Amino acid sequence: MAYKIKGAECTACGACEAECPNNAISFKKGTYVIDPATCTECNGQFSSPQCASVCPADCCVPA
């Protein structure tokens, strides 16, 4: 399962993109999006998804 970004709540701060170890996050149409084919929820790399841990708007959530 991958994480997703709730676009309506995204402040486009960019914190999530910089923290993603898989480069699964990109900026599109004024908000950030997570590629579900690339997102691993940081399994095997961190104990929790890094996007969710740094998001000030709490918009990175399980899909």
Secondary structure, DSSP 8 states (H G I E B T S, - for coil): --EEE-TTT-----HHHHH-TT--EEEETTEEEE-TTT--TTTTT-SS-HHHHH-TT--EEE-
